[in-house]
Amino acid sequence: MEQQQINRPPDRVVWFEIPAADLDRAVRFYETLLDMKMKLGDHGPSRIAVFPYEEPATSGCVMDGPGMTPAPGGVVAYLNASPSLDAVVARVKAAGGELVHPRTELPSGMGAYAKIRDTEGNIVGLHALA
């Protein structure tokens, strides 16, 4: 059965921030989980680690500092787990996280998602078309 791609309007999300109590620990987690390197920097009184992206893609960061307190059940950001959601989910425990919602198939052409708890206590979504 051929998967049908859904036409979407331009992305509405322009940036996301995932709070961290320990930025170094959080960076190790996300770099291990997604098998990539993050770019470290400063943002006023906070430190940030930016997820890699290519223009015009949306990105975001993990951030520590004033007002950045991890909160389970807060806003859920979904990270791109392409090309394989299963491969990323398989790295969750080794990276120090916990699977809290297993792979769930979405309607035809929309892929699948899972939810994890990161090392900071945040619930984060993972999404991939495969």
C-alpha positions in Angstrom: 0.0 0.0 0.0 1.5 3.3 -1.0 1.8 5.9 1.8 0.2 9.2 1.1 2.0 12.4 2.1 -0.2 15.0 3.8 0.0 18.6 2.5 0.9 21.0 5.3 1.0 24.7 5.6 4.4 26.3 6.4 5.8 25.3 9.7 4.4 27.3 12.6 7.0 26.4 15.1 10.0 28.7 14.8 12.0 27.7 17.9 11.8 25.5 21.0 13.6 25.4 24.3 13.9 22.3 26.5 14.9 23.2 30.1 17.8 21.5 31.7 18.9 21.4 35.4 22.4 20.2 34.2 23.2 21.3 30.7 26.3 19.1 30.3 24.3 16.0 31.2 21.4 17.0 28.9 23.8 17.6 26.0 25.4 14.1 26.5 21.9 12.6 26.5 20.7 14.3 23.3 23.9 13.8 21.4 23.9 10.1 22.3 20.2 9.7 21.6 20.1 11.4 18.2 23.8 10.5 17.2 24.7 14.2 16.5 26.6 17.1 17.9 25.0 20.2 19.4 26.4 23.7 19.2 27.1 25.3 22.7 26.6 29.0 23.4 25.4 31.7 25.7 22.0 33.4 25.7 22.1 36.2 28.3 22.4 34.6 31.7 21.7 31.1 30.3 23.8 28.5 28.5 22.3 26.8 25.5 23.0 23.8 23.2 21.4 24.1 19.8 20.2 21.2 17.8 21.8 21.1 14.3 19.7 22.2 11.4 19.9 23.5 7.9 18.0 26.6 6.8 15.1 27.1 6.5 14.4 24.3 9.0 13.1 25.0 12.5 15.4 24.2 15.4 15.7 24.7 19.1 17.9 24.2 22.1 18.4 22.7 25.5 18.8 25.5 27.9 19.7 26.1 31.6 19.4 29.3 33.6 16.8 31.5 35.3 13.3 30.2 34.8 14.4 27.1 32.9 13.1 24.4 35.2 12.3 20.9 33.8 8.7 19.9 34.3 7.2 16.5 33.5 4.0 16.9 31.5 4.8 20.4 30.3 5.0 21.4 26.7 6.1 18.5 24.5 8.5 19.2 21.7 8.8 16.5 19.0 12.3 15.8 17.7 12.9 14.4 14.3 14.0 10.8 14.8 14.5 10.1 11.0 15.4 7.9 9.4 14.3 5.4 12.0 12.2 5.9 15.0 13.0 2.4 16.2 16.8 3.1 16.1 16.4 6.2 18.2 14.0 4.6 20.7 16.6 1.7 21.0 19.2 4.3 22.3 16.9 5.9 24.9 18.0 3.8 27.9 21.7 3.8 27.0 21.6 7.6 26.8 20.1 7.7 30.3 16.5 8.3 29.4 13.2 6.4 29.8 10.6 5.4 27.3 7.2 6.6 28.6 5.0 6.0 25.5 5.9 3.3 23.0 6.0 3.7 19.2 2.5 4.6 18.0 1.5 4.5 14.4 -0.2 7.6 13.0 -2.6 7.6 10.1 -1.3 6.6 6.7 1.6 8.8 5.5 2.1 10.5 8.8 4.7 8.1 10.3 4.9 7.2 14.0 5.8 8.7 17.3 7.0 7.8 20.8 7.6 9.8 24.0 10.6 9.7 26.3 11.7 11.2 29.6 15.1 12.8 29.3 17.8 13.0 31.9 16.3 16.3 33.1 12.8 14.9 33.7 11.3 16.5 30.6 8.8 14.5 28.4 10.0 14.8 24.8 8.3 13.4 21.7 10.2 11.6 18.9 8.7 11.4 15.4 9.7 9.8 12.1 8.0 8.7 8.9 9.6 5.3 9.3 
